[in-house]
Amino acid sequence: MKLAEFIKYKYVDAKYAFTLKKEGRKPFTEYGMTLYAGRQGGGKTMSLVKRANELRDEYTGLFIASNFGYEFEDFSLNSFKDILKVVELAQLRDSIGVLVLWDEIQNDVDSFSKTPIEILRFITQQRKQGVKILATSQVFTRVSKAIREQTYEVVECKTLAGRWTFNRYYDADEYELYFDNPDKRKERLSCKKRDNFIQTDFLRGCYDSYLVIQTLNEKVKQEDKKQVIAIGVEV
């Protein structure tokens, strides 16, 4: 009985894949969060953009949302809660999947803040909803623990002379365990793979660097207002 049911649904999957292929598309099989970490100028955003371009080229009909003016975005994210809208918008467009690009994620869900339950629900259901998240943070552990627990992969980024970027890929669970356990630090953390690329002018032109700075400035102003209000309440 189970074998017959298995064959039935594999046929359904194959039929769906064949339909997409006829349309010049392929099923979106990516899911989970990949987090790019590194110092300022280390190539985090460039590495994220490079991967976003690869996924966009591979999967025709992919719905893309970003918070930093990615050139090929379908939707602009102004706050982290905006990601709750993207699945519905993607479905309205009959998109094959959703790619969320979030630069400097620690500014929105840092390790000291409580992550909203609806955001956690969205992130934990990425696979079911056909969502892949690419994010950056200067330090992995500055991101909310609840978000780190949903991260599949950590990519360390370093750039030579502003152009040549080198990446090392790690399993997120092993990466966090390594830094949380002092005894583990005596050992060498092994990476899954490595790659490198040159930051071309085209790649650099794929996002609005001024928008990134503007967004950070706005967040600083908002935090300053919160602190002023908090001081006023205490007084």
C-alpha positions in Angstrom: 0.0 0.0 0.0 2.8 2.4 1.0 4.7 1.5 -2.1 1.7 2.3 -4.4 1.2 5.6 -2.6 4.9 6.4 -2.9 4.8 5.7 -6.7 1.7 7.8 -7.0 3.2 10.9 -5.5 6.5 10.5 -7.2 4.5 10.5 -10.4 2.8 13.7 -9.3 6.2 15.3 -8.6 7.6 14.2 -11.9 4.5 15.6 -13.8 4.9 18.9 -12.0 8.6 19.1 -12.9 7.9 18.2 -16.5 5.2 20.9 -16.7 7.7 23.5 -15.4 10.4 22.2 -17.8 8.0 22.8 -20.7 7.6 26.4 -19.5 11.4 26.8 -19.4 11.4 26.6 -15.5 12.6 24.1 -12.9 11.3 23.2 -9.4 12.8 25.4 -6.7 14.6 23.0 -4.4 16.5 25.5 -2.2 15.5 26.2 1.4 16.9 27.2 4.8 19.1 30.2 5.7 22.6 30.8 4.6 24.4 33.5 6.6 27.5 35.3 5.3 29.8 36.5 8.0 32.8 38.8 8.1 34.2 42.2 8.9 33.3 45.4 7.1 34.8 45.2 3.6 35.2 41.4 3.9 32.8 40.8 1.0 29.7 39.6 2.8 27.2 41.5 0.7 29.1 40.8 -2.6 29.1 37.1 -1.8 25.4 37.1 -1.1 24.7 39.0 -4.3 26.8 36.6 -6.3 24.8 33.7 -5.0 21.5 35.5 -5.6 22.5 36.1 -9.2 23.3 32.4 -9.6 20.0 31.3 -8.2 18.1 33.9 -10.3 19.8 32.5 -13.4 19.1 28.9 -12.5 15.5 29.3 -11.5 13.3 31.2 -13.9 10.3 32.8 -12.2 11.9 33.1 -8.8 10.4 35.9 -6.6 13.1 38.0 -5.0 12.8 40.4 -2.0 15.7 42.4 -0.5 16.3 45.1 2.0 19.2 46.8 0.2 18.0 47.7 -3.3 19.1 44.5 -5.1 18.8 45.4 -8.8 16.6 42.4 -9.7 14.3 42.4 -6.7 10.6 42.0 -7.1 9.8 43.5 -3.7 11.6 45.9 -1.3 11.8 45.0 2.3 11.6 47.9 4.7 11.3 45.9 8.0 11.9 42.3 8.9 8.1 41.8 9.3 7.7 42.5 5.6 9.0 39.0 4.8 5.6 37.8 6.0 4.1 39.3 2.8 6.4 37.8 0.2 5.0 34.2 0.0 1.5 35.6 -0.7 2.9 38.0 -3.3 4.9 35.2 -4.9 1.8 33.0 -5.1 -0.2 35.7 -6.8 2.6 35.9 -9.5 2.7 32.1 -9.8 6.4 32.2 -8.9 8.3 28.9 -8.4 9.8 30.0 -5.1 10.9 32.9 -2.9 14.4 34.2 -2.3 14.8 36.6 0.6 18.0 38.7 0.8 18.7 40.4 4.1 21.8 42.6 4.6 23.1 43.1 8.2 20.4 40.9 9.8 21.8 41.4 13.3 20.5 45.0 13.2 16.9 43.6 13.1 17.2 40.4 15.2 20.2 40.8 17.4 21.2 38.4 20.2 19.6 40.6 22.9 16.2 40.9 21.3 13.2 38.6 21.3 12.3 37.4 17.8 8.6 37.9 17.0 6.7 34.5 16.9 5.3 35.2 13.5 8.8 35.7 12.1 10.0 32.4 13.7 7.0 30.6 12.3 7.9 31.9 8.8 11.5 30.9 9.1 10.8 27.4 10.4 8.4 26.8 7.5 10.8 27.8 4.8 10.9 24.4 3.1 7.1 24.0 3.1 6.7 27.5 1.5 9.6 27.3 -0.9 11.6 30.0 0.7 15.4 30.4 0.8 17.0 33.2 2.9 20.4 34.7 2.3 21.6 37.0 5.0 24.7 38.8 6.2 26.1 39.7 9.6 29.5 40.9 10.8 29.5 38.3 13.5 27.4 35.1 13.5 26.8 35.1 17.3 25.3 38.7 17.2 22.2 37.3 15.5 19.3 36.2 17.6 19.8 32.6 18.8 16.3 31.6 17.6 17.4 32.7 14.1 20.8 31.0 14.4 19.1 27.7 15.2 17.3 27.9 11.8 20.5 28.6 9.9 21.8 25.8 7.7 25.1 27.2 6.5 27.6 29.8 7.6 30.0 31.4 5.0 33.0 33.2 6.2 34.1 36.0 3.8 37.4 37.7 3.4 38.5 40.0 0.6 42.0 40.7 -0.7 42.8 44.2 -2.0 39.1 45.1 -2.3 38.5 42.8 -5.3 39.3 39.1 -4.7 36.9 37.5 -2.3 37.5 34.1 -0.6 34.7 32.1 1.1 34.7 29.2 3.5 31.4 27.2 4.0 30.5 25.6 7.3 27.7 23.6 8.7 25.8 26.1 11.0 25.4 23.6 13.9 29.0 22.7 14.0 30.0 26.4 13.6 28.0 27.5 16.6 29.1 24.5 18.7 32.7 25.3 17.9 32.5 28.9 19.2 30.3 28.1 22.2 32.6 25.4 23.5 36.1 26.6 24.6 37.5 23.0 24.4 36.4 22.8 20.7 38.4 25.8 19.8 41.6 23.9 20.4 40.6 21.8 17.4 40.5 23.0 13.8 37.1 23.7 12.4 36.8 21.9 9.1 34.9 23.6 6.3 32.6 21.9 3.8 34.0 23.7 0.8 35.8 26.8 -0.4 35.5 29.1 -3.3 36.7 32.5 -4.5 35.7 35.1 -7.0 36.6 38.6 -8.3 34.3 41.5 -7.5 33.5 42.7 -11.0 31.9 46.2 -11.7 28.7 44.4 -12.8 28.5 42.6 -9.4 29.1 45.8 -7.5 26.4 47.5 -9.5 23.8 44.9 -8.6 22.7 46.6 -5.4 22.4 50.2 -4.0 25.2 50.7 -1.5 23.8 54.1 -0.6 20.5 52.6 0.3 22.3 50.2 2.7 24.0 53.2 4.5 20.7 55.2 4.5 18.9 52.2 6.1 21.5 51.9 8.8 21.3 55.6 9.5 17.5 55.3 9.9 17.9 52.4 12.3 20.4 54.4 14.4 17.9 57.3 14.6 15.1 54.9 15.6 17.2 53.4 18.3 18.2 56.9 19.6 14.5 57.8 19.8 13.7 54.7 21.7 16.5 55.5 24.2 15.3 59.0 24.6 11.7 57.8 25.3 13.0 55.2 27.7 15.0 57.8 29.6 11.9 60.1 29.7 9.8 57.3 31.2 12.4 56.5 33.9 12.6 60.2 34.8 
